[in-house]
Each structure stands twice: as structure tokens, then as C-alpha cells.
């Protein structure tokens, strides 16, 4: 069988910023809620039981506390892989909105009803634009795929990063025409033949938003 590159994107567990409805970037992230930790442990139990990612050779995470905590919880189920922090896998950088505004305040200040989405316009002062976010994430994924061809790589990241992967790896348009619900601690997996020129690489979406390990927890 020809070697395959696997990129498995894991969204972090439920975050305190989400529950508090605050803009939670580098300054505003307050880590996981207790429910978020239980979600991460449920994923760890699944991975230990099924060994579905037992061949993973690298475990990356964004530098935001909610992602780091999730990665550290699942790491023992992956053979105690070193958790490698990389800001390239952070959520969209929020600039002046980070940690200071609630979701509602952000909407009123920077996204009023008459606002039209422009992917090249920064989200807020000193923030990234949607296009810059796409470039950051797409570049990081391409580098990881090139440096770890034929390996299984796990990246604990954020909903926005997983959306950007759909654009970068799945060739979807930058201008979103639909909303996605990406569950906490969900698994999204992409595969590609390892022995192919980067310019000719094609990705297959093997699974998206896999949260089978949360069935019991979601019923509580």
C-alpha cells in the first residue's frame, strides 16, 4: 500500500471564553471549562481504546490555553507525544477586540447590520482579515504536509482553522456561503498520497466533525 499523509484536526474542548461570550484570543482566552476538560478526557479515552491514531508521530497545538490544555489531556493516549506549540494554528487574531469585548459588543462595534463581509478587511483594528487568516493556516498546513509526508500528524486547533482547512485543502471558496457547526473535541481528517509533487497534491476529506466519543456526555 502506498504511504499516505494524514492530517487530523482536533477542535479544543468547550472554552471559558465561549461560555462567557467573550472575544477570546491571545489575551482573552481563559482555557477550558470543566465540561471542556471532560470532553477532552472522553476523546483521550476513545483514542486509547480504539488506537485509531496510534501511528501519530507529531502532535501540534495552537498557543491558546484552551488548545494547549486539550492537547495535554489527549497526549498520553497517543504514546505521550510531545506537545508542540505553534501560533500558526491559532484562531483568527482578534487585535483590538481581544479580551475586551463581548460577542454582542463586537457585533455592534465592528459588524453592524449594514456591514458587508469583505475577506480582505481586518476583523477589527490590528486584527487579521479572513484572507490573511486563510494564508496563515493554508501555509502552515502545506509546510506540515511537506515535512511529514507519509506520517500521521494531529493538530489541536480551533473551529476557524478547521474551516480554513476546508478552503485550503478542499478548494472551497474563501467567501463562505454557509455556516458550519464544528463540535468541541471533534475529529476532522484529511489524507493525501505521500509520494506526490506538492503542486499536484490532492486531499480527501475522510471524516468531518466526528464527535462519537461525546454521545454519553451530550446526554447529560
Backbone torsions as a table, in degrees:
resi	resn	phi	psi	omega
1	UNK	NA	133.2	179.6
2	UNK	-66.7	142.2	179.9
3	UNK	-64.1	145.7	-177.3
4	UNK	-125.9	139.4	172.7
5	UNK	-90.5	128.5	179.3
6	UNK	-117.2	125.0	171.8
7	UNK	-112.6	116.4	-178.8
8	UNK	-112.5	114.2	-178.3
9	UNK	-98.0	125.4	-178.7
10	UNK	-114.8	122.0	174.0
11	UNK	-77.2	145.2	179.0
12	UNK	-62.5	166.3	174.6
13	UNK	-71.7	174.4	-179.4
14	UNK	-54.4	132.6	-175.8
15	UNK	-103.5	154.0	175.9
16	UNK	-63.8	-37.4	-179.9
17	UNK	-61.4	-38.4	179.0
18	UNK	-66.5	-45.6	180.0
19	UNK	-62.5	-39.3	180.0
20	UNK	-82.0	-6.2	-180.0
21	UNK	57.9	45.0	178.0
22	UNK	-113.1	151.5	175.9
23	UNK	-71.7	110.5	-169.6
24	UNK	-116.2	86.0	175.2
25	UNK	-103.9	-140.0	-178.4
26	UNK	-59.4	-37.4	-178.7
27	UNK	-90.5	-31.0	-171.7
28	UNK	-97.3	-10.2	-178.3
29	UNK	-70.1	128.4	179.2
30	UNK	-114.5	21.8	176.2
31	UNK	80.4	-159.4	-175.6
32	UNK	-89.9	151.9	166.6
33	UNK	-79.1	172.6	176.2
34	UNK	-63.2	-37.5	176.5
35	UNK	-63.8	-39.2	178.2
36	UNK	-61.3	-37.7	177.3
37	UNK	-67.5	-39.2	178.0
38	UNK	-64.6	-37.9	176.8
39	UNK	-61.6	-43.8	-179.7
40	UNK	-65.1	-40.5	177.9
41	UNK	-67.1	-33.7	176.4
42	UNK	-64.5	-39.3	176.5
43	UNK	-66.3	-42.6	178.7
44	UNK	-59.3	-42.9	178.9
45	UNK	-61.9	-41.9	179.0
46	UNK	-62.0	-47.2	-177.3
47	UNK	-64.4	-37.5	177.7
48	UNK	-67.7	-36.9	-177.1
49	UNK	-74.9	-42.8	-172.8
50	UNK	-91.3	-23.6	-176.1
51	UNK	57.6	25.1	-176.3
52	UNK	-67.9	-19.0	176.7
53	UNK	-122.1	29.1	-176.5
54	UNK	-65.1	-20.7	-179.3
55	UNK	-89.3	5.9	-178.9
56	UNK	-62.5	135.7	-179.0
57	UNK	-111.5	-16.1	-179.9
58	UNK	-140.1	143.7	177.1
59	UNK	-130.1	106.1	177.9
60	UNK	-100.0	156.9	172.7
61	UNK	-147.0	155.9	170.7
62	UNK	-69.7	174.0	-178.6
63	UNK	-92.9	4.9	178.8
64	UNK	-79.7	139.4	-174.0
65	UNK	-54.1	-35.3	-178.3
66	UNK	-67.2	-34.1	177.9
67	UNK	-77.2	-42.0	179.2
68	UNK	-59.3	-45.9	-179.6
69	UNK	-61.3	-41.3	178.5
70	UNK	-62.8	-45.6	-179.6
71	UNK	-62.2	-41.8	-178.8
72	UNK	-67.2	-29.9	178.8
73	UNK	-72.9	-39.5	-176.4
74	UNK	-86.2	-15.7	-175.4
75	UNK	-55.3	-44.3	-179.1
76	UNK	-60.6	-26.5	179.0
77	UNK	-78.7	-5.4	-178.2
78	UNK	-113.3	25.5	-178.5
79	UNK	79.8	25.6	178.3
80	UNK	57.6	46.4	176.5
81	UNK	-63.1	145.9	173.9
82	UNK	-65.5	136.0	177.8
83	UNK	-88.3	114.2	-176.8
84	UNK	-101.2	115.8	-178.5
85	UNK	-86.4	135.5	-179.3
86	UNK	-149.2	118.8	-178.0
87	UNK	-65.2	-16.7	178.5
88	UNK	-59.5	-22.2	-178.1
89	UNK	-102.3	16.2	176.5
90	UNK	-74.7	161.2	172.3
91	UNK	-63.9	166.5	179.5
92	UNK	-50.3	129.8	-178.0
93	UNK	-69.1	129.0	-167.7
94	UNK	-94.9	-11.0	177.7
95	UNK	58.1	-131.0	-174.6
96	UNK	-65.7	-16.6	-179.4
97	UNK	-83.8	-12.4	-170.5
98	UNK	-69.0	119.9	173.5
99	UNK	73.8	-2.0	-175.5
100	UNK	-109.4	-27.0	-172.8
101	UNK	-118.4	146.5	169.3
102	UNK	-77.6	167.6	177.3
103	UNK	-57.1	-41.9	-177.8
104	UNK	-66.6	-41.8	178.7
105	UNK	-65.2	-39.2	177.1
106	UNK	-61.9	-44.9	-179.0
107	UNK	-60.0	-44.5	-179.1
108	UNK	-66.0	-39.0	-174.6
109	UNK	-81.3	-40.6	-171.4
110	UNK	-117.8	-12.3	-179.5
111	UNK	-135.8	61.2	178.3
112	UNK	-66.0	170.1	-174.5
113	UNK	-57.7	-33.1	-177.0
114	UNK	-82.3	-2.0	-177.7
115	UNK	-67.7	139.0	175.6
116	UNK	-113.1	133.4	-176.7
117	UNK	-64.7	125.5	175.6
118	UNK	-125.8	109.3	-175.5
119	UNK	-64.5	-12.8	-178.2
120	UNK	-102.2	3.0	179.6
121	UNK	-99.8	129.0	179.1
122	UNK	-55.1	146.3	-178.4
123	UNK	-60.1	-38.5	-179.7
124	UNK	-157.3	171.7	176.1
125	UNK	-54.2	132.2	179.4
126	UNK	69.9	6.9	179.5
127	UNK	-94.3	171.9	174.4
128	UNK	-82.0	155.6	165.9
129	UNK	-87.3	165.8	177.2
130	UNK	-61.3	-37.3	-179.8
131	UNK	-68.0	-40.5	178.3
132	UNK	-65.9	-38.4	176.3
133	UNK	-60.5	-46.1	178.4
134	UNK	-59.0	-43.9	-179.2
135	UNK	-63.2	-43.2	-180.0
136	UNK	-61.7	-50.8	-176.5
137	UNK	-69.2	-45.3	-179.2
138	UNK	-60.2	-40.9	178.1
139	UNK	-64.5	-44.1	-179.4
140	UNK	-62.7	-42.1	178.9
141	UNK	-65.1	-39.8	178.7
142	UNK	-63.6	-40.3	179.2
143	UNK	-65.6	-45.5	179.8
144	UNK	-61.3	-43.5	-179.4
145	UNK	-63.0	-39.0	-179.3
146	UNK	-71.4	-40.2	-176.1
147	UNK	-78.9	-18.4	-177.3
148	UNK	-128.8	40.9	179.5
149	UNK	-58.8	133.0	179.8
150	UNK	83.2	2.0	-178.2
151	UNK	-110.6	168.3	173.1
152	UNK	-103.3	121.8	-177.8
153	UNK	-120.5	131.9	178.3
154	UNK	-108.0	133.7	-179.4
155	UNK	-126.8	111.9	176.6
156	UNK	-86.6	119.7	-169.8
157	UNK	-146.1	-138.8	-168.8
158	UNK	-137.9	163.7	-179.4
159	UNK	-56.8	-41.3	179.8
160	UNK	-64.4	-37.0	178.3
161	UNK	-65.2	-40.9	178.8
162	UNK	-65.7	-37.7	174.4
163	UNK	-63.7	-42.2	179.6
164	UNK	-64.8	-32.1	176.5
165	UNK	-64.1	-35.7	177.0
166	UNK	-61.7	-36.0	178.0
167	UNK	-75.3	-46.4	-175.0
168	UNK	-72.2	-42.6	-175.9
169	UNK	-96.1	-29.2	-177.4
170	UNK	-100.4	1.4	177.7
171	UNK	57.8	36.0	173.7
172	UNK	-84.0	157.3	-177.6
173	UNK	-66.7	151.3	178.9
174	UNK	-68.3	-34.1	177.3
175	UNK	-81.8	110.0	-176.7
176	UNK	-69.8	135.3	175.9
177	UNK	-112.1	7.6	-179.4
178	UNK	-154.6	159.4	177.6
179	UNK	-102.7	143.7	-179.4
180	UNK	-115.8	140.1	170.9
181	UNK	-102.5	111.1	-179.2
182	UNK	-111.8	113.9	-171.4
183	UNK	-72.6	152.0	175.0
184	UNK	-62.7	136.4	-177.9
185	UNK	60.1	21.7	176.4
186	UNK	-73.0	155.9	177.1
187	UNK	-108.1	129.4	173.0
188	UNK	-127.6	123.5	-171.9
189	UNK	-122.0	133.1	175.2
190	UNK	-118.6	142.1	175.6
191	UNK	-131.1	153.5	178.0
192	UNK	-153.5	144.9	174.5
193	UNK	-56.3	136.1	-176.0
194	UNK	-74.2	-36.2	-174.4
195	UNK	-93.9	74.0	179.9
196	UNK	-148.5	146.8	177.7
197	UNK	-66.3	138.7	-178.5
198	UNK	-51.7	-35.4	-178.9
199	UNK	-70.3	-17.5	-178.2
200	UNK	-110.6	7.8	-176.3
201	UNK	-68.0	134.0	175.0
202	UNK	-124.9	136.3	-176.5
203	UNK	-107.2	147.0	175.3
204	UNK	-116.0	128.0	176.2
205	UNK	-83.0	105.6	-174.9
206	UNK	-80.7	-40.8	177.0
207	UNK	-153.4	151.5	-178.2
208	UNK	-136.8	130.3	173.9
209	UNK	58.1	44.5	180.0
210	UNK	-80.5	109.5	-179.7
211	UNK	-123.7	34.4	-176.7
212	UNK	-57.7	-29.0	-177.8
213	UNK	-72.6	-9.3	-176.9
214	UNK	-100.9	5.9	-175.2
215	UNK	-55.0	-51.1	-178.9
216	UNK	-68.2	-40.5	-178.1
217	UNK	-65.2	-37.9	-179.0
218	UNK	-70.0	-18.7	179.9
219	UNK	-87.9	-5.4	-179.7
220	UNK	-81.9	NA	NA
